[in-house]
Amino acid sequence: LPDFILARELLSDSALVIEQVQLFPNPCREYLMLRYFSPETVYADIEIYDLQSKLIMHKKLMIEQGFNEINLNTSELRNGMHLLRLTGNQLSIRKTFLKEID
């Protein structure tokens, strides 16, 4: 089953709602897909941390209005649990995923 979350955060005077956040496949091997819906265009950061809270990957992006998909190369990550954070403009979404042995 897909992994869905609903996050509501404030942006200026209106509410920014990032919906239908999916992170798959989970567990992953070489690639991880982040899929979500945004009602407006905003700048954001994607960060991936290991279990010791060490920043492993950082990517800046512009979240376009509508449905978005981001393909992340996870082939260089160590095996085990990781935390993905999508942040920006009062937005903060956190998802965990498992990197499997290749």
LONU-541851 format. One record per atom (N, C-alpha, C): x, y, z; residue in three letters; atom name. Coordinates in steps of 0.05 Angstrom, whole numbers, plus 5000, padded with zeros to 4 digits. Layout:
BEGIN
+------+------+------+------+------+
:    X :    Y :    Z : rest : atom :
+------+------+------+------+------+
:    X :    Y :    Z :  ALA :   CA :
...
+------+------+------+------+------+
END
This chain:
BEGIN
+------+------+------+------+------+
:    X :    Y :    Z : rest : atom :
+------+------+------+------+------+
: 5017 : 4976 : 5000 :  LEU :    N :
: 5000 : 5000 : 5000 :  LEU :   CA :
: 5017 : 5025 : 5000 :  LEU :    C :
: 5009 : 5046 : 4986 :  PRO :    N :
: 5025 : 5071 : 4986 :  PRO :   CA :
: 5024 : 5083 : 5014 :  PRO :    C :
: 5045 : 5098 : 5019 :  ASP :    N :
: 5048 : 5111 : 5045 :  ASP :   CA :
: 5040 : 5140 : 5042 :  ASP :    C :
: 5017 : 5148 : 5052 :  PHE :    N :
: 5006 : 5175 : 5049 :  PHE :   CA :
: 5008 : 5190 : 5075 :  PHE :    C :
: 5014 : 5216 : 5074 :  ILE :    N :
: 5011 : 5234 : 5097 :  ILE :   CA :
: 4999 : 5260 : 5087 :  ILE :    C :
: 4988 : 5275 : 5106 :  LEU :    N :
: 4977 : 5301 : 5100 :  LEU :   CA :
: 4991 : 5321 : 5119 :  LEU :    C :
: 5004 : 5341 : 5108 :  ALA :    N :
: 5018 : 5361 : 5124 :  ALA :   CA :
: 5005 : 5388 : 5119 :  ALA :    C :
: 4999 : 5402 : 5141 :  ARG :    N :
: 4988 : 5429 : 5138 :  ARG :   CA :
: 5007 : 5448 : 5153 :  ARG :    C :
: 5017 : 5468 : 5138 :  GLU :    N :
: 5035 : 5488 : 5150 :  GLU :   CA :
: 5027 : 5515 : 5141 :  GLU :    C :
: 5034 : 5536 : 5155 :  LEU :    N :
: 5028 : 5563 : 5148 :  LEU :   CA :
: 5048 : 5575 : 5129 :  LEU :    C :
: 5039 : 5590 : 5110 :  LEU :    N :
: 5055 : 5604 : 5091 :  LEU :   CA :
: 5043 : 5632 : 5088 :  LEU :    C :
: 5057 : 5652 : 5098 :  SER :    N :
: 5047 : 5679 : 5099 :  SER :   CA :
: 5020 : 5680 : 5114 :  SER :    C :
: 4999 : 5690 : 5102 :  ASP :    N :
: 4973 : 5692 : 5115 :  ASP :   CA :
: 4955 : 5669 : 5107 :  ASP :    C :
: 4964 : 5651 : 5090 :  SER :    N :
: 4946 : 5629 : 5081 :  SER :   CA :
: 4960 : 5603 : 5088 :  SER :    C :
: 4944 : 5582 : 5088 :  ALA :    N :
: 4954 : 5555 : 5094 :  ALA :   CA :
: 4965 : 5541 : 5069 :  ALA :    C :
: 4989 : 5531 : 5071 :  LEU :    N :
: 5001 : 5515 : 5049 :  LEU :   CA :
: 4996 : 5486 : 5056 :  LEU :    C :
: 4984 : 5471 : 5038 :  VAL :    N :
: 4978 : 5443 : 5043 :  VAL :   CA :
: 4992 : 5426 : 5023 :  VAL :    C :
: 5012 : 5411 : 5032 :  ILE :    N :
: 5025 : 5391 : 5015 :  ILE :   CA :
: 5011 : 5365 : 5021 :  ILE :    C :
: 5000 : 5353 : 5000 :  GLU :    N :
: 4983 : 5330 : 5003 :  GLU :   CA :
: 4994 : 5305 : 4989 :  GLU :    C :
: 4984 : 5282 : 4997 :  GLN :    N :
: 4989 : 5257 : 4984 :  GLN :   CA :
: 5019 : 5252 : 4981 :  GLN :    C :
: 5034 : 5255 : 5002 :  VAL :    N :
: 5063 : 5251 : 5001 :  VAL :   CA :
: 5068 : 5221 : 5000 :  VAL :    C :
: 5082 : 5212 : 4980 :  GLN :    N :
: 5089 : 5184 : 4977 :  GLN :   CA :
: 5120 : 5181 : 4974 :  GLN :    C :
: 5131 : 5162 : 4987 :  LEU :    N :
: 5159 : 5156 : 4986 :  LEU :   CA :
: 5162 : 5126 : 4979 :  LEU :    C :
: 5171 : 5119 : 4955 :  PHE :    N :
: 5172 : 5091 : 4947 :  PHE :   CA :
: 5194 : 5087 : 4927 :  PHE :    C :
: 5204 : 5062 : 4923 :  PRO :    N :
: 5196 : 5039 : 4939 :  PRO :   CA :
: 5209 : 5041 : 4967 :  PRO :    C :
: 5197 : 5029 : 4986 :  ASN :    N :
: 5207 : 5030 : 5013 :  ASN :   CA :
: 5203 : 5002 : 5024 :  ASN :    C :
: 5225 : 4987 : 5026 :  PRO :    N :
: 5253 : 4994 : 5024 :  PRO :   CA :
: 5262 : 4999 : 4996 :  PRO :    C :
: 5284 : 5015 : 4993 :  CYS :    N :
: 5294 : 5022 : 4967 :  CYS :   CA :
: 5322 : 5009 : 4963 :  CYS :    C :
: 5332 : 5011 : 4939 :  ARG :    N :
: 5359 : 5002 : 4933 :  ARG :   CA :
: 5374 : 5024 : 4920 :  ARG :    C :
: 5370 : 5029 : 4894 :  GLU :    N :
: 5386 : 5049 : 4880 :  GLU :   CA :
: 5372 : 5076 : 4877 :  GLU :    C :
: 5345 : 5076 : 4877 :  TYR :    N :
: 5330 : 5100 : 4873 :  TYR :   CA :
: 5306 : 5101 : 4892 :  TYR :    C :
: 5298 : 5125 : 4899 :  LEU :    N :
: 5275 : 5130 : 4917 :  LEU :   CA :
: 5259 : 5152 : 4904 :  LEU :    C :
: 5233 : 5148 : 4900 :  MET :    N :
: 5215 : 5168 : 4888 :  MET :   CA :
: 5199 : 5182 : 4909 :  MET :    C :
: 5200 : 5209 : 4908 :  LEU :    N :
: 5184 : 5226 : 4926 :  LEU :   CA :
: 5162 : 5238 : 4908 :  LEU :    C :
: 5137 : 5233 : 4915 :  ARG :    N :
: 5114 : 5243 : 4899 :  ARG :   CA :
: 5096 : 5258 : 4918 :  ARG :    C :
: 5086 : 5281 : 4909 :  TYR :    N :
: 5068 : 5297 : 4926 :  TYR :   CA :
: 5053 : 5318 : 4910 :  TYR :    C :
: 5033 : 5330 : 4922 :  PHE :    N :
: 5017 : 5352 : 4910 :  PHE :   CA :
: 5021 : 5377 : 4925 :  PHE :    C :
: 5026 : 5399 : 4911 :  SER :    N :
: 5029 : 5426 : 4924 :  SER :   CA :
: 5009 : 5445 : 4911 :  SER :    C :
: 4994 : 5461 : 4927 :  PRO :    N :
: 4975 : 5479 : 4915 :  PRO :   CA :
: 4988 : 5504 : 4904 :  PRO :    C :
: 5013 : 5509 : 4909 :  GLU :    N :
: 5027 : 5532 : 4898 :  GLU :   CA :
: 5057 : 5526 : 4895 :  GLU :    C :
: 5071 : 5544 : 4881 :  THR :    N :
: 5100 : 5540 : 4877 :  THR :   CA :
: 5116 : 5553 : 4900 :  THR :    C :
: 5134 : 5537 : 4911 :  VAL :    N :
: 5151 : 5546 : 4933 :  VAL :   CA :
: 5179 : 5534 : 4930 :  VAL :    C :
: 5199 : 5547 : 4942 :  TYR :    N :
: 5226 : 5536 : 4943 :  TYR :   CA :
: 5229 : 5519 : 4967 :  TYR :    C :
: 5244 : 5497 : 4965 :  ALA :    N :
: 5247 : 5478 : 4987 :  ALA :   CA :
: 5274 : 5464 : 4986 :  ALA :    C :
: 5280 : 5450 : 5007 :  ASP :    N :
: 5304 : 5434 : 5010 :  ASP :   CA :
: 5296 : 5405 : 5016 :  ASP :    C :
: 5310 : 5386 : 5004 :  ILE :    N :
: 5308 : 5358 : 5011 :  ILE :   CA :
: 5334 : 5351 : 5025 :  ILE :    C :
: 5331 : 5339 : 5048 :  GLU :    N :
: 5355 : 5329 : 5063 :  GLU :   CA :
: 5350 : 5300 : 5071 :  GLU :    C :
: 5372 : 5285 : 5070 :  ILE :    N :
: 5371 : 5257 : 5080 :  ILE :   CA :
: 5392 : 5254 : 5102 :  ILE :    C :
: 5383 : 5243 : 5124 :  TYR :    N :
: 5400 : 5239 : 5148 :  TYR :   CA :
: 5401 : 5209 : 5154 :  TYR :    C :
: 5424 : 5201 : 5166 :  ASP :    N :
: 5426 : 5174 : 5176 :  ASP :   CA :
: 5416 : 5172 : 5204 :  ASP :    C :
: 5418 : 5149 : 5217 :  LEU :    N :
: 5407 : 5146 : 5244 :  LEU :   CA :
: 5423 : 5161 : 5265 :  LEU :    C :
: 5447 : 5170 : 5259 :  GLN :    N :
: 5463 : 5186 : 5277 :  GLN :   CA :
: 5459 : 5216 : 5273 :  GLN :    C :
: 5438 : 5223 : 5257 :  SER :    N :
: 5431 : 5251 : 5251 :  SER :   CA :
: 5452 : 5265 : 5234 :  SER :    C :
: 5468 : 5249 : 5220 :  LYS :    N :
: 5488 : 5261 : 5202 :  LYS :   CA :
: 5475 : 5266 : 5175 :  LYS :    C :
: 5479 : 5291 : 5164 :  LEU :    N :
: 5468 : 5298 : 5138 :  LEU :   CA :
: 5483 : 5283 : 5117 :  LEU :    C :
: 5469 : 5267 : 5101 :  ILE :    N :
: 5481 : 5250 : 5080 :  ILE :   CA :
: 5477 : 5263 : 5053 :  ILE :    C :
: 5454 : 5275 : 5048 :  MET :    N :
: 5448 : 5287 : 5022 :  MET :   CA :
: 5432 : 5312 : 5025 :  MET :    C :
: 5437 : 5332 : 5008 :  HIS :    N :
: 5422 : 5357 : 5009 :  HIS :   CA :
: 5417 : 5366 : 4980 :  HIS :    C :
: 5392 : 5374 : 4975 :  LYS :    N :
: 5384 : 5382 : 4948 :  LYS :   CA :
: 5365 : 5406 : 4950 :  LYS :    C :
: 5370 : 5427 : 4936 :  LYS :    N :
: 5352 : 5450 : 4935 :  LYS :   CA :
: 5334 : 5447 : 4910 :  LYS :    C :
: 5309 : 5454 : 4912 :  LEU :    N :
: 5291 : 5451 : 4890 :  LEU :   CA :
: 5268 : 5471 : 4892 :  LEU :    C :
: 5254 : 5474 : 4870 :  MET :    N :
: 5230 : 5490 : 4869 :  MET :   CA :
: 5206 : 5471 : 4867 :  MET :    C :
: 5188 : 5472 : 4886 :  ILE :    N :
: 5165 : 5455 : 4885 :  ILE :   CA :
: 5144 : 5469 : 4868 :  ILE :    C :
: 5137 : 5457 : 4846 :  GLU :    N :
: 5118 : 5469 : 4827 :  GLU :   CA :
: 5090 : 5464 : 4837 :  GLU :    C :
: 5072 : 5482 : 4829 :  GLN :    N :
: 5044 : 5479 : 4835 :  GLN :   CA :
: 5034 : 5454 : 4821 :  GLN :    C :
: 5019 : 5437 : 4835 :  GLY :    N :
: 5008 : 5413 : 4824 :  GLY :   CA :
: 5023 : 5388 : 4833 :  GLY :    C :
: 5021 : 5367 : 4818 :  PHE :    N :
: 5034 : 5342 : 4825 :  PHE :   CA :
: 5064 : 5343 : 4818 :  PHE :    C :
: 5081 : 5333 : 4835 :  ASN :    N :
: 5110 : 5333 : 4831 :  ASN :   CA :
: 5121 : 5305 : 4837 :  ASN :    C :
: 5142 : 5298 : 4823 :  GLU :    N :
: 5157 : 5274 : 4828 :  GLU :   CA :
: 5187 : 5280 : 4828 :  GLU :    C :
: 5201 : 5271 : 4848 :  ILE :    N :
: 5230 : 5274 : 4849 :  ILE :   CA :
: 5242 : 5247 : 4852 :  ILE :    C :
: 5260 : 5240 : 4835 :  ASN :    N :
: 5275 : 5215 : 4835 :  ASN :   CA :
: 5301 : 5219 : 4849 :  ASN :    C :
: 5306 : 5207 : 4871 :  LEU :    N :
: 5331 : 5210 : 4887 :  LEU :   CA :
: 5349 : 5185 : 4884 :  LEU :    C :
: 5374 : 5190 : 4877 :  ASN :    N :
: 5393 : 5168 : 4874 :  ASN :   CA :
: 5402 : 5160 : 4903 :  ASN :    C :
: 5396 : 5136 : 4911 :  THR :    N :
: 5403 : 5126 : 4937 :  THR :   CA :
: 5425 : 5105 : 4936 :  THR :    C :
: 5437 : 5101 : 4913 :  SER :    N :
: 5457 : 5079 : 4910 :  SER :   CA :
: 5481 : 5083 : 4928 :  SER :    C :
: 5488 : 5108 : 4934 :  GLU :    N :
: 5512 : 5113 : 4951 :  GLU :   CA :
: 5506 : 5113 : 4981 :  GLU :    C :
: 5481 : 5111 : 4988 :  LEU :    N :
: 5474 : 5110 : 5017 :  LEU :   CA :
: 5481 : 5084 : 5029 :  LEU :    C :
: 5488 : 5084 : 5055 :  ARG :    N :
: 5494 : 5060 : 5069 :  ARG :   CA :
: 5467 : 5046 : 5075 :  ARG :    C :
: 5468 : 5020 : 5079 :  ASN :    N :
: 5444 : 5005 : 5085 :  ASN :   CA :
: 5434 : 5013 : 5112 :  ASN :    C :
: 5408 : 5011 : 5115 :  GLY :    N :
: 5395 : 5017 : 5141 :  GLY :   CA :
: 5374 : 5039 : 5139 :  GLY :    C :
: 5364 : 5048 : 5162 :  MET :    N :
: 5343 : 5068 : 5163 :  MET :   CA :
: 5354 : 5096 : 5158 :  MET :    C :
: 5338 : 5113 : 5145 :  HIS :    N :
: 5345 : 5141 : 5139 :  HIS :   CA :
: 5320 : 5158 : 5143 :  HIS :    C :
: 5325 : 5184 : 5147 :  LEU :    N :
: 5304 : 5203 : 5149 :  LEU :   CA :
: 5305 : 5223 : 5126 :  LEU :    C :
: 5283 : 5227 : 5112 :  LEU :    N :
: 5282 : 5247 : 5091 :  LEU :   CA :
: 5265 : 5270 : 5101 :  LEU :    C :
: 5276 : 5295 : 5098 :  ARG :    N :
: 5262 : 5319 : 5106 :  ARG :   CA :
: 5258 : 5336 : 5082 :  ARG :    C :
: 5234 : 5346 : 5079 :  LEU :    N :
: 5227 : 5366 : 5058 :  LEU :   CA :
: 5219 : 5391 : 5073 :  LEU :    C :
: 5235 : 5412 : 5070 :  THR :    N :
: 5230 : 5437 : 5085 :  THR :   CA :
: 5231 : 5461 : 5067 :  THR :    C :
: 5217 : 5482 : 5077 :  GLY :    N :
: 5218 : 5508 : 5063 :  GLY :   CA :
: 5193 : 5524 : 5068 :  GLY :    C :
: 5196 : 5550 : 5070 :  ASN :    N :
: 5173 : 5568 : 5074 :  ASN :   CA :
: 5153 : 5558 : 5095 :  ASN :    C :
: 5162 : 5552 : 5118 :  GLN :    N :
: 5145 : 5542 : 5140 :  GLN :   CA :
: 5135 : 5514 : 5135 :  GLN :    C :
: 5146 : 5500 : 5116 :  LEU :    N :
: 5138 : 5473 : 5109 :  LEU :   CA :
: 5158 : 5454 : 5121 :  LEU :    C :
: 5149 : 5432 : 5134 :  SER :    N :
: 5167 : 5412 : 5144 :  SER :   CA :
: 5153 : 5385 : 5143 :  SER :    C :
: 5163 : 5368 : 5126 :  ILE :    N :
: 5153 : 5340 : 5124 :  ILE :   CA :
: 5176 : 5321 : 5129 :  ILE :    C :
: 5171 : 5301 : 5145 :  ARG :    N :
: 5192 : 5281 : 5151 :  ARG :   CA :
: 5181 : 5254 : 5145 :  ARG :    C :
: 5197 : 5238 : 5132 :  LYS :    N :
: 5190 : 5210 : 5125 :  LYS :   CA :
: 5215 : 5193 : 5130 :  LYS :    C :
: 5211 : 5169 : 5140 :  THR :    N :
: 5233 : 5150 : 5142 :  THR :   CA :
: 5232 : 5129 : 5120 :  THR :    C :
: 5255 : 5119 : 5113 :  PHE :    N :
: 5256 : 5098 : 5093 :  PHE :   CA :
: 5280 : 5080 : 5099 :  PHE :    C :
: 5279 : 5056 : 5088 :  LEU :    N :
: 5299 : 5036 : 5092 :  LEU :   CA :
: 5315 : 5032 : 5066 :  LEU :    C :
: 5341 : 5034 : 5067 :  LYS :    N :
: 5359 : 5027 : 5045 :  LYS :   CA :
: 5368 : 4999 : 5048 :  LYS :    C :
: 5362 : 4982 : 5029 :  GLU :    N :
: 5369 : 4953 : 5030 :  GLU :   CA :
: 5396 : 4948 : 5017 :  GLU :    C :
: 5406 : 4924 : 5023 :  ILE :    N :
: 5431 : 4915 : 5011 :  ILE :   CA :
: 5427 : 4911 : 4981 :  ILE :    C :
: 5446 : 4921 : 4966 :  ASP :    N :
: 5445 : 4918 : 4937 :  ASP :   CA :
: 5449 : 4890 : 4928 :  ASP :    C :
+------+------+------+------+------+
END
